[in-house]
Amino acid sequence: MGNELIICVCAADVKLNHLFAPPRICFKVIITEVTATGKYFGTDGFRGEAGVTITAEHAYKVGRILGYLYGRKKGRCRMVIGKDTRLSSYMLEYSLAAGLTASGADAYILHVTTTPSVSFITRCDGFDCGIMISASHNPYFDNGIKIMNGQGEKLEDEVIRVIEEYLDNDAALPFASGADIGRTIDYVSGRNRYIGHLIALSTCSYKGLRVGLDAANGSAFMIARSVFDALGAKTFVIGDCPNGMNVNDGLGSTHIEKLVELVKNNSLDIGFAFDGDADRCICVDERGEVVTGDEQLFVLASWLKDKGELAGDKIVCTTMSNGGLIKSLSKKGISCSVCEVGDKNVCDEMTKTGAVLGGERSGHVVFSKYETTGDGLVTAIMMMEALVENKCSASALLKGYTSYPQILLNVSVKDKNSVMRKVKKFVEKFTVDTGLRIVVRASGTEPLIRIMAEGESYENCVAACGEIRAHIENFGG
């Protein structure tokens, strides 16, 4: 009997020295108390400063353990890798590929592409795992590794736990040898097939429409223009000249002001801004007004309901969504199921409730009919479909939507989990005292505490955020 890996969500500890037991010893990796975040992996993968927090050695070891885990029962396994435009993405890509092939896995290389495309190709082409190298909306000097299961969904927490244990363990994995050594395969055809998939989603021609696109000098810099040109739009594109160090630099979904200028200066009908890996989309209407993920959910839910395609007349949103979204949709007979922040939480809640649409204010929007993760380009296409089919302006799509004053504030901290524990009781009491809706949470991707205050008075929200920030700064901000 050879070594066997059995992952169970049922007991307390994972000890990876058991994973590397001598030959002919059967063992189990047993896990409970699985958390969404660990030492390396947060809510959106392993992310940090490239070459410092996340290194080539880390990537190599991730490749080694993935190739080992998935190859044990089936022999040679297949993994697909995509990357964004960061300078360090090449370093991490080659290191991952080296680790995978050394463990006997085949690594299929998509090159520069979007996170949702990796999810799509993983699911449709039968890969064991998909790996995306990106730090999403972070600056270029950060990078990350996102891992997806064979369904294109974020990897299960129990497998992440095993990877984390291996990253901190000096135990040696066996190397593949001879004909068992893996290989790398150029798979740009997969990216091209994803582009074809996007084009095929549209049932309308965009001829005569003037569309602005901000690719953030990231993953969508080639794909976005190709798709919208093919669908007949007159495109005006910014953020399509990546140099490895300008991803998200004053552009993209977190710097929407450049797209606002583009729309206004060129009298465009609509504009879309993506983040570094294009899983988010923020919109700008013809007046230059920003349309967040909340407003997009309102437009898309209303459109799907009118078409009879909104299953159960319900959607999923998060605790950070504006209360106005819930109230405005309620008036249309649409209910909202509210979950914790994170597109994985959104997807899980959609599965649980049977909702076909869900998303976040940040611009992650999920259509279960087409995808298992947020896709900024799919969101943009669906917004265009709603625009064309309603035969109106982008701003008119928001008729009936009313939002509450809401303030979002980020506070840099040294140890976000420690600070959160220290301010928890203060925030709870402060929320009761003010009567505002307040959400304070640790970022899953950056060393930040995120504060959201919502109420009927903008001034009260500003004051509340300021007071909470001051309290946080007293504890290490």
C-alpha positions as CSV (number, residue, x, y, z in Angstrom):
1,M,0.0,0.0,0.0
2,G,1.5,3.4,-1.0
3,N,1.0,6.7,0.8
4,E,-2.6,8.0,0.5
5,L,-3.9,11.5,1.1
6,I,-7.4,11.6,2.6
7,I,-8.8,15.1,3.3
8,C,-11.6,15.1,5.8
9,V,-13.3,18.1,7.5
10,C,-13.8,16.4,10.8
11,A,-10.9,16.7,13.2
12,A,-8.6,19.2,14.8
13,D,-5.1,19.4,13.4
14,V,-3.1,19.0,10.2
15,K,0.4,17.8,10.7
16,L,2.3,17.7,7.4
17,N,5.0,15.5,8.7
18,H,2.4,12.8,8.4
19,L,1.9,13.7,4.8
20,F,5.5,12.7,4.1
21,A,5.5,9.4,6.0
22,P,7.8,6.6,5.0
23,P,6.6,4.4,2.0
24,R,3.9,1.8,2.6
25,I,2.4,3.8,5.5
26,C,-1.2,5.0,5.0
27,F,-2.1,8.2,6.7
28,K,-4.9,10.8,6.9
29,V,-4.9,14.6,6.7
30,I,-7.8,15.5,8.9
31,I,-9.1,19.1,9.3
32,T,-11.6,21.1,11.2
33,E,-11.9,24.7,12.2
34,V,-11.1,25.6,8.7
35,T,-10.9,29.4,8.4
36,A,-11.0,31.7,5.4
37,T,-7.7,33.2,6.1
38,G,-4.4,31.8,7.2
39,K,-0.7,32.9,7.4
40,Y,-0.4,33.1,3.7
41,F,-3.8,32.7,2.0
42,G,-6.5,35.4,2.7
43,T,-9.9,35.8,1.3
44,D,-8.6,36.2,-2.2
45,G,-5.5,34.0,-2.4
46,F,-1.9,34.4,-1.3
47,R,-1.1,38.1,-1.7
48,G,1.7,40.4,-0.7
49,E,4.8,42.3,-1.9
50,A,6.5,40.4,-4.6
51,G,10.0,39.2,-3.7
52,V,9.3,40.0,0.0
53,T,6.0,38.5,1.2
54,I,5.4,36.3,-1.8
55,T,8.6,34.9,-3.4
56,A,9.6,32.6,-6.2
57,E,10.3,30.0,-3.6
58,H,6.8,30.3,-2.3
59,A,5.4,29.8,-5.9
60,Y,7.7,26.8,-6.5
61,K,6.5,25.2,-3.3
62,V,2.8,25.9,-4.1
63,G,3.4,24.2,-7.5
64,R,5.2,21.2,-5.9
65,I,2.4,20.5,-3.3
66,L,-0.4,21.0,-5.9
67,G,1.2,18.7,-8.4
68,Y,1.8,16.1,-5.6
69,L,-1.7,16.3,-4.1
70,Y,-3.6,16.1,-7.4
71,G,-1.3,13.6,-9.0
72,R,-1.4,11.0,-6.3
73,K,-4.6,9.2,-7.3
74,K,-4.7,9.8,-11.0
75,G,-1.0,9.9,-12.0
76,R,-0.3,12.9,-14.2
77,C,-2.6,15.9,-13.4
78,R,-3.2,19.0,-15.5
79,M,-3.1,22.6,-14.2
80,V,-3.7,25.8,-16.2
81,I,-1.9,29.1,-15.3
82,G,-2.8,32.7,-16.2
83,K,-1.1,35.9,-15.1
84,D,-1.7,39.6,-15.2
85,T,0.7,42.3,-16.4
86,R,2.9,42.8,-13.3
87,L,6.6,42.7,-13.7
88,S,6.8,39.9,-11.1
89,S,4.1,37.8,-12.7
90,Y,6.7,36.1,-15.0
91,M,8.9,35.1,-12.0
92,L,5.9,33.5,-10.2
93,E,4.6,31.9,-13.4
94,Y,7.9,30.1,-14.1
95,S,8.4,29.1,-10.5
96,L,4.9,27.6,-10.3
97,A,5.4,25.8,-13.6
98,A,8.8,24.4,-12.3
99,G,7.2,23.2,-9.1
100,L,4.3,21.5,-10.9
101,T,6.4,19.8,-13.5
102,A,8.9,18.6,-10.8
103,S,6.0,16.9,-9.1
104,G,4.8,15.3,-12.3
105,A,2.0,17.7,-13.3
106,D,1.5,19.3,-16.7
107,A,1.3,23.1,-16.7
108,Y,-0.7,24.8,-19.4
109,I,0.2,28.4,-19.9
110,L,-2.5,31.0,-20.8
111,H,0.0,33.9,-20.6
112,V,-1.6,37.4,-19.8
113,T,-5.3,36.9,-19.2
114,T,-8.0,37.6,-16.7
115,T,-8.9,35.7,-13.5
116,P,-12.4,34.8,-14.8
117,S,-10.9,33.4,-18.0
118,V,-8.8,31.0,-15.9
119,S,-11.9,29.9,-14.1
120,F,-13.8,29.4,-17.4
121,I,-11.0,27.4,-19.0
122,T,-10.4,25.3,-15.9
123,R,-14.1,24.3,-15.8
124,C,-14.7,23.8,-19.5
125,D,-11.5,22.1,-20.4
126,G,-11.4,19.6,-17.5
127,F,-8.3,20.9,-15.6
128,D,-7.7,19.7,-12.1
129,C,-6.8,23.2,-10.9
130,G,-6.6,26.7,-12.3
131,I,-4.0,29.2,-11.0
132,M,-4.1,32.9,-11.5
133,I,-1.1,35.1,-10.7
134,S,-2.4,38.5,-9.8
135,A,-2.9,41.0,-6.9
136,S,-6.1,42.3,-8.4
137,H,-6.5,46.0,-7.6
138,N,-3.3,46.3,-5.6
139,P,-0.3,48.3,-7.0
140,Y,2.3,46.6,-9.2
141,F,4.8,45.8,-6.5
142,D,2.3,43.4,-5.0
143,N,1.4,40.1,-6.5
144,G,-0.6,37.0,-5.6
145,I,-1.6,33.5,-6.3
146,K,-5.3,32.5,-6.6
147,I,-6.1,28.8,-6.9
148,M,-9.3,27.4,-8.3
149,N,-10.7,23.9,-8.1
150,G,-11.8,21.9,-11.1
151,Q,-15.2,23.7,-11.2
152,G,-13.4,27.1,-11.5
153,E,-14.4,28.0,-8.0
154,K,-12.0,29.2,-5.3
155,L,-10.1,26.2,-3.8
156,E,-11.6,24.5,-0.8
157,D,-10.3,25.8,2.6
158,E,-9.2,22.3,3.6
159,V,-6.8,22.1,0.6
160,I,-5.5,25.6,1.3
161,R,-4.8,24.5,4.8
162,V,-2.6,21.6,3.5
163,I,-0.7,24.1,1.2
164,E,-0.2,26.4,4.1
165,E,1.2,23.6,6.2
166,Y,3.6,22.6,3.5
167,L,4.9,26.2,3.0
168,D,6.0,26.2,6.6
169,N,7.4,22.6,6.5
170,D,10.8,21.5,5.5
171,A,9.7,18.0,4.6
172,A,10.8,16.8,1.2
173,L,8.3,15.8,-1.5
174,P,9.3,13.0,-3.9
175,F,10.4,14.3,-7.3
176,A,9.0,12.9,-10.5
177,S,11.6,11.2,-12.7
178,G,11.9,9.8,-16.2
179,A,8.7,9.8,-18.2
180,D,6.8,10.9,-15.1
181,I,8.3,14.5,-15.2
182,G,5.7,17.0,-16.2
183,R,5.8,19.4,-19.1
184,T,4.7,23.0,-19.9
185,I,2.2,23.5,-22.8
186,D,1.5,26.9,-24.5
187,Y,-2.3,27.3,-24.2
188,V,-3.0,30.7,-25.7
189,S,-5.8,28.9,-27.6
190,G,-7.7,28.7,-24.3
191,R,-7.6,32.5,-23.9
192,N,-8.8,32.9,-27.4
193,R,-11.7,30.5,-26.8
194,Y,-12.7,32.6,-23.7
195,I,-12.8,35.7,-25.9
196,G,-15.1,33.8,-28.3
197,H,-17.3,32.8,-25.3
198,L,-17.7,36.5,-24.3
199,I,-18.7,37.6,-27.8
200,A,-21.2,34.7,-28.0
201,L,-22.9,36.0,-24.8
202,S,-24.3,39.0,-26.6
203,T,-27.6,38.8,-28.5
204,C,-27.5,42.4,-29.6
205,S,-25.4,44.6,-31.9
206,Y,-23.7,47.6,-30.2
207,K,-23.3,49.4,-33.5
208,G,-23.8,53.1,-33.1
209,L,-22.9,53.1,-29.4
210,R,-19.8,54.9,-28.1
211,V,-18.2,52.9,-25.3
212,G,-15.3,53.8,-23.0
213,L,-13.1,51.1,-21.6
214,D,-10.5,51.4,-18.9
215,A,-8.4,48.3,-18.7
216,A,-6.2,49.5,-15.8
217,N,-3.1,48.5,-17.7
218,G,-4.0,45.0,-16.5
219,S,-5.3,41.7,-17.7
220,A,-8.1,43.1,-19.9
221,F,-5.9,45.4,-21.9
222,M,-6.2,43.2,-25.1
223,I,-9.4,41.3,-24.4
224,A,-11.8,44.2,-23.7
225,R,-11.2,46.1,-26.9
226,S,-11.4,42.8,-29.0
227,V,-14.8,41.9,-27.5
228,F,-16.4,45.3,-27.8
229,D,-15.0,46.0,-31.3
230,A,-16.3,42.6,-32.4
231,L,-19.8,43.5,-31.1
232,G,-19.9,46.7,-33.2
233,A,-19.2,49.4,-30.6
234,K,-17.1,52.4,-31.2
235,T,-14.5,52.0,-28.5
236,F,-12.4,54.5,-26.6
237,V,-9.8,52.8,-24.6
238,I,-7.4,53.9,-21.8
239,G,-5.2,51.8,-19.6
240,D,-4.1,49.5,-22.5
241,C,-0.4,50.1,-22.4
242,P,1.0,48.0,-19.6
243,N,4.7,48.2,-18.9
244,G,4.9,45.9,-15.9
245,M,4.8,48.7,-13.4
246,N,1.7,50.8,-14.2
247,V,-1.1,48.3,-13.4
248,N,-3.9,50.1,-11.5
249,D,-1.7,53.3,-11.4
250,G,-4.3,56.0,-11.4
251,L,-6.6,53.9,-13.6
252,G,-9.1,51.1,-13.3
253,S,-12.1,50.4,-11.1
254,T,-10.4,51.9,-8.0
255,H,-9.5,55.1,-9.8
256,I,-12.7,55.8,-11.7
257,E,-12.0,59.6,-12.3
258,K,-10.0,58.9,-15.6
259,L,-12.9,57.0,-17.1
260,V,-15.3,59.8,-16.0
261,E,-13.1,62.2,-17.9
262,L,-13.0,60.0,-21.0
263,V,-16.8,59.6,-21.0
264,K,-17.5,63.3,-20.6
265,N,-14.8,64.6,-23.0
266,N,-15.9,62.2,-25.8
267,S,-19.7,62.3,-25.2
268,L,-19.8,58.5,-24.8
269,D,-22.9,56.5,-24.1
270,I,-21.3,54.5,-21.3
271,G,-18.0,53.5,-19.8
272,F,-16.6,50.4,-18.0
273,A,-13.5,50.3,-15.8
274,F,-11.9,47.0,-14.8
275,D,-9.3,46.1,-12.1
276,G,-5.9,44.5,-12.6
277,D,-7.3,41.0,-13.2
278,A,-10.7,42.1,-14.6
279,D,-12.9,40.3,-12.1
280,R,-14.5,43.7,-11.2
281,C,-16.4,46.2,-13.2
282,I,-17.4,49.8,-12.3
283,C,-19.6,51.7,-14.8
284,V,-19.9,55.3,-15.7
285,D,-23.2,56.6,-17.3
286,E,-23.4,59.1,-20.2
287,R,-23.4,62.0,-17.7
288,G,-20.2,60.9,-16.1
289,E,-21.9,59.6,-13.0
290,V,-20.4,56.5,-11.3
291,V,-22.4,53.3,-11.3
292,T,-21.1,51.1,-8.6
293,G,-21.7,47.3,-8.2
294,D,-24.8,48.1,-6.2
295,E,-26.4,50.2,-9.0
296,Q,-25.4,47.5,-11.5
297,L,-27.1,44.9,-9.5
298,F,-30.3,47.1,-9.5
299,V,-30.1,47.5,-13.3
300,L,-29.4,43.8,-13.9
301,A,-31.9,42.4,-11.5
302,S,-34.6,44.7,-12.9
303,W,-33.7,43.7,-16.5
304,L,-33.7,40.0,-15.7
305,K,-37.0,40.2,-13.8
306,D,-38.6,42.0,-16.8
307,K,-37.4,39.1,-19.0
308,G,-38.7,36.5,-16.6
309,E,-35.2,35.2,-16.0
310,L,-34.6,36.2,-12.3
311,A,-35.2,32.9,-10.5
312,G,-37.3,33.4,-7.4
313,D,-37.2,37.2,-7.9
314,K,-34.2,37.4,-5.6
315,I,-30.5,38.3,-5.7
316,V,-27.5,38.1,-3.3
317,C,-25.6,41.2,-2.0
318,T,-23.2,41.8,0.9
319,T,-23.1,43.6,4.2
320,M,-21.2,46.4,2.4
321,S,-24.0,47.0,-0.1
322,N,-26.0,50.2,0.2
323,G,-29.3,49.8,2.1
324,G,-30.9,51.7,-0.8
325,L,-30.3,48.7,-3.1
326,I,-32.4,46.5,-0.9
327,K,-35.2,49.0,-0.5
328,S,-35.3,50.0,-4.2
329,L,-35.4,46.3,-5.3
330,S,-38.1,45.6,-2.7
331,K,-40.3,48.1,-4.5
332,K,-39.9,46.0,-7.6
333,G,-40.8,42.8,-5.9
334,I,-37.2,41.6,-5.7
335,S,-35.7,40.4,-2.4
336,C,-32.1,40.4,-1.3
337,S,-30.2,37.7,0.6
338,V,-27.3,39.4,2.5
339,C,-24.0,37.6,3.1
340,E,-20.5,38.5,4.2
341,V,-18.1,40.3,1.9
342,G,-16.2,38.3,-0.6
343,D,-17.2,36.8,-4.0
344,K,-16.8,33.3,-2.7
345,N,-19.4,34.1,0.0
346,V,-21.6,35.6,-2.7
347,C,-21.3,32.4,-4.8
348,D,-21.9,30.2,-1.8
349,E,-25.1,32.1,-0.9
350,M,-26.3,32.0,-4.5
351,T,-25.9,28.2,-4.5
352,K,-27.7,28.0,-1.2
353,T,-30.7,30.3,-2.2
354,G,-30.9,29.4,-5.8
355,A,-30.3,33.0,-6.9
356,V,-29.0,33.5,-10.4
357,L,-27.5,37.0,-9.7
358,G,-25.3,38.3,-6.9
359,G,-22.5,40.7,-6.3
360,E,-20.7,43.3,-4.3
361,R,-20.5,47.1,-4.3
362,S,-16.9,46.9,-5.3
363,G,-18.0,45.6,-8.8
364,H,-17.8,41.8,-8.4
365,V,-21.0,40.6,-10.1
366,V,-21.8,36.9,-10.6
367,F,-24.2,35.4,-13.1
368,S,-24.6,31.7,-12.2
369,K,-25.8,31.0,-15.7
370,Y,-22.4,31.8,-17.2
371,E,-19.8,31.6,-14.5
372,T,-18.7,30.5,-11.0
373,T,-16.9,33.7,-10.1
374,G,-17.2,37.4,-10.7
375,D,-16.3,38.5,-14.3
376,G,-16.0,42.2,-15.1
377,L,-16.3,41.7,-18.8
378,V,-19.4,39.6,-18.5
379,T,-20.9,42.3,-16.3
380,A,-20.1,44.9,-18.9
381,I,-21.7,42.9,-21.6
382,M,-24.8,42.3,-19.6
383,M,-25.1,46.0,-18.8
384,M,-24.8,46.7,-22.6
385,E,-27.5,44.1,-23.2
386,A,-29.8,45.9,-20.7
387,L,-29.0,49.2,-22.3
388,V,-29.7,48.1,-25.9
389,E,-32.9,46.1,-25.0
390,N,-34.3,49.0,-23.0
391,K,-33.6,51.5,-25.7
392,C,-32.7,54.2,-23.3
393,S,-29.7,56.1,-21.8
394,A,-27.5,54.5,-19.2
395,S,-28.7,56.9,-16.5
396,A,-32.4,56.0,-17.3
397,L,-31.6,52.4,-16.4
398,L,-31.4,53.6,-12.8
399,K,-34.9,55.0,-12.6
400,G,-36.4,53.9,-9.3
401,Y,-33.0,53.5,-7.5
402,T,-32.4,55.6,-4.4
403,S,-29.3,55.2,-2.2
404,Y,-28.6,56.2,1.3
405,P,-25.6,58.4,2.2
406,Q,-22.6,56.0,2.8
407,I,-19.0,56.6,3.6
408,L,-16.2,54.1,3.0
409,L,-12.8,54.6,4.7
410,N,-9.7,52.5,4.8
411,V,-7.2,52.7,7.7
412,S,-3.7,51.2,7.4
413,V,-2.7,49.0,10.4
414,K,0.2,46.8,11.3
415,D,-1.8,43.9,12.6
416,K,-5.4,44.0,11.3
417,N,-6.6,41.0,13.2
418,S,-5.2,42.2,16.6
419,V,-6.7,45.7,16.0
420,M,-10.1,44.2,15.1
421,R,-10.2,42.3,18.4
422,K,-9.4,45.4,20.3
423,V,-12.0,47.7,18.7
424,K,-14.9,45.2,18.4
425,K,-16.7,46.2,21.6
426,F,-16.2,49.9,20.9
427,V,-17.7,49.6,17.5
428,E,-20.7,47.6,18.8
429,K,-21.5,50.2,21.4
430,F,-20.9,53.1,19.0
431,T,-23.3,51.6,16.4
432,V,-26.0,51.4,19.0
433,D,-25.4,54.9,20.2
434,T,-25.4,56.6,16.8
435,G,-28.2,54.6,15.2
436,L,-26.2,54.3,12.0
437,R,-25.5,51.1,10.1
438,I,-21.8,50.5,10.6
439,V,-19.6,47.8,9.2
440,V,-15.9,47.5,10.4
441,R,-13.9,44.7,9.0
442,A,-10.3,43.6,8.3
443,S,-9.4,43.6,4.6
444,G,-8.9,40.1,3.3
445,T,-6.2,41.3,0.8
446,E,-4.4,44.3,2.3
447,P,-3.1,45.5,5.8
448,L,-6.2,47.6,6.2
449,I,-9.3,48.0,8.4
450,R,-12.3,49.0,6.2
451,I,-15.0,51.2,7.8
452,M,-18.4,51.7,6.3
453,A,-21.0,54.1,7.8
454,E,-24.5,54.5,6.4
455,G,-27.5,56.6,7.5
456,E,-29.8,59.4,6.5
457,S,-27.2,62.1,7.2
458,Y,-24.0,62.3,5.2
459,E,-22.4,64.5,7.8
460,N,-23.2,62.0,10.6
461,C,-21.6,59.2,8.5
462,V,-18.4,61.3,8.0
463,A,-18.2,62.0,11.7
464,A,-18.7,58.4,12.6
465,C,-16.0,57.2,10.3
466,G,-13.6,59.8,11.7
467,E,-14.3,58.8,15.3
468,I,-13.9,55.1,14.5
469,R,-10.6,55.8,12.6
470,A,-9.2,57.7,15.6
471,H,-10.1,54.8,17.9
472,I,-8.4,52.3,15.5
473,E,-5.3,54.5,15.3
474,N,-4.9,54.3,19.0
475,F,-4.5,50.6,18.7
476,G,-1.8,50.5,16.1
477,G,-3.1,52.2,13.0
